[in-house]
């Protein structure tokens, strides 16, 4: 199974659910898991653990799917989207992406400049200014504290303190569902991040920082307005 297969599953669901397709990402992943298992059975990994193989595929490809879902609407705003892995390359970066990389890098003094571990970057192609850095994982426990750390580091430098740090997730362990009493992951989002957007049809107690995914583009538009 490849990312293209996942994308095609998404497009089929989009024909049925339209703008609310994001609510069915967990369902899509369940369907993809079965297809992935059938493929895996034809050529199993040496340790014989499909679950491990699926987790690796799911983690890597969810971020690609989120990037695919948001790209058209982000580009309609005159912005661009790039995958964090692409910026990690040290050769063959275009001049534009090289500037984006420099504008996102964190200065560790004598230990050099290093990029934060984020999955998706949104930037303005006119000046290569980075507006937002996004982590996208299936559950919060996979990376939420680390994402909070990167927000802290970005906010400590005048060159990067304006960059918003978001988390986009299906939240399959329902860490974000309740505001009170808050689970640790929800507390980190509310205090340390700029926001989290949930790909779900479940009931969620929303706040200024925790919202359903449908609000993401509107919030990005507001961010863009404030930049002017």
N, C-alpha and C positions, 0 to 999 in steps of 0.2 A: 504494500500500500504506500502511495506517495501523497504529497500535499495536494496535488491536483485532484486526487480522489476525494479528499476532505472538502476541497473547494466546490466540487461538483455536488456533493451531498448538501452543502450549504445553499447552493443556487437552486436546487430542487425544493428545499424548504422555503426559500425566498419566494418561489412561485406560489406557494400555498399561504404563507404567513406575512409576506410583504415586510413592512417596516418593523414588525414585531418578531421577526425571525430570531433576533438576539435572545429572546426568551427561551428558545429551543436548542441552545448550544449544548447543554448537558445531554439532551435526548440524541442530538446529532453525534456526540462523542460515544454514546452507547452503541449506536448503529455502526460507527466507524470501528469500534473495538472488535465487533464480531467479524467484520470484513478483514481487519488486521489479523485476527486469530486464524481465519481460514488461510490467509497468505502465509502466516507463520508456520502453520502445520505442514505446509509443503516444503519448508526449509527451516526447521527449528534451530534456534540458537543452541550452542554446545551445552549450556547448563540446563536447558529444557524448561526455562521459566518464561512463559509468555507474558505474565503480568509485568515483569521487569522490562521486557522489550516494548510492551505497550505504553508503559509510563514514560519511557524515553521518547517514543514517537509522539505521544500526546503533549508532553511538555514543550517539545521543540516546535510542533506544528500549531498549537493553539495560538502562540504569539504571531505566527505567520497569518493565521486566519483572522485574528483581530486587526492586524495591519491591513489585510485585504478588505475587511469590512469598512474600515474608516477612511481608506485612502481617497476614494472619489470625492467624498464630502469635504475632506480636509483640503484637497486640491482646488475645489470650487471656491474656497476662501482665499486662494492665492498662496497657500502654504504648501510645503512638501513634507513627505514622510520618508524616513530611512530606517532600516533595521540596524540595531546597535552592533551586531556582528560585522556588518559591512564597514563601520567606522573603525573597528579594531584592526583592520588590515593596515599594514605598514607600507605596502606598495600598491601602485595603480589606482590610487584615490584621485578623483578629479579635483581640480582647484577648489570648486565649490564645497565638496565634501571635506576636503582638507581644512577649510576654514571652519566648517561646522564642527569638526572634530576638535579644533583648537578652542572653539567657543564653549565646548562642553567639558573640556578637560579640567580636572581638579589638580591644584598645585600642592604637591607634597614636599615643597622646598628642595632640600638636597637629594631627596629620593625621586624627584622628577614629576612629570605630568602624567596623570592616569585617568582613563575614562571610567565613569561609574558603570556598574553592571545593570544596565537597563535594556529593555527589548526593542523599544520603538522611540524614535525621536521625531518631533515635529519642529520644523524651522521655517523661517522666512527666506526664500531664495534671493530676495533683493539685497539683503545684507548678511545673510548666513547666520542671523541671530536665532539661537535656540529658544523656543517658547515653552516646550513641554517635553518631559522624559517619562516614558510609560513602562511599567513592569506589567507583564500579563502572565498569570499563572492560574492553574486550575483551582488551587486552594490558597488561602493566605499563608498557611504555615510554611509553604515552600520558600517564601522570600520576603515576607512583609517587614520583619525587623531589619533586614539588610536594606530594603528600600527606604525605610526611615533613616538609616545611617547615611545613605547617599543624599537624601534631602538635606540633612544636617550639614554635610560637607559642602554641598553646592551653595547653601545659604551663608556660609562663612566667608565667601569670597565676593568682592564687589562685582567681579566680572560674570559671576554665575548665579548670584542670589535671586535674580528675577525668574529663574527657570522653575516652572511648576512641575511637581512630581506626582504622578497619578498611578493608581493600581487598577487594572481592568481584569475582572475575574468572574467565572461562573459561581464562585464561592460554594463549592460542592459540599464543604463541611459546615456551611451555614454559620460562619463566624461573624458575619456582618448583620445578621438578621435583626438582632435586638440592640437598641441603644442603651437601655437600662434593664438589668445589669449588663454592662458591656463585657464581652470576652476580650482577651488581651489584644488580639488582632484588630478588633474594632477600636479599642482605645488608641492603638498606634496610628491608625488611619485618622481618627478624630484630632489627635494632638500633633502628630509629626508629619503627616502628608498633606498635600493640597486637595486630595479627594480620591474617592474610589467609586468605580462604576460597575454595576453588577449585571451580568448576563443571566437573567433568571425570570421565571414566571411565578416564583414564590413571593409570598408577602414579605415585605421588608420595611422596617421602621426607618424611614429616610431622614436625612439631616442635611445641613449645608455641605458636609463632607462625604456623605454616603448616599448614593443615588442609583436609580436604575439607569442602565446604559443609554436609554433614549435621551437623557439630558446631556450627554457628553458633547455633542456638536454645538448645542446652544451655549454651553459653558465656554467652549473654545471660542465661539463668536464674541462673547463678552470679554474674554481675555484679550482678543485681538483689538476690540474697541478701546480697551484701556491702554493698549500699547501706542495708540495714535496720539 
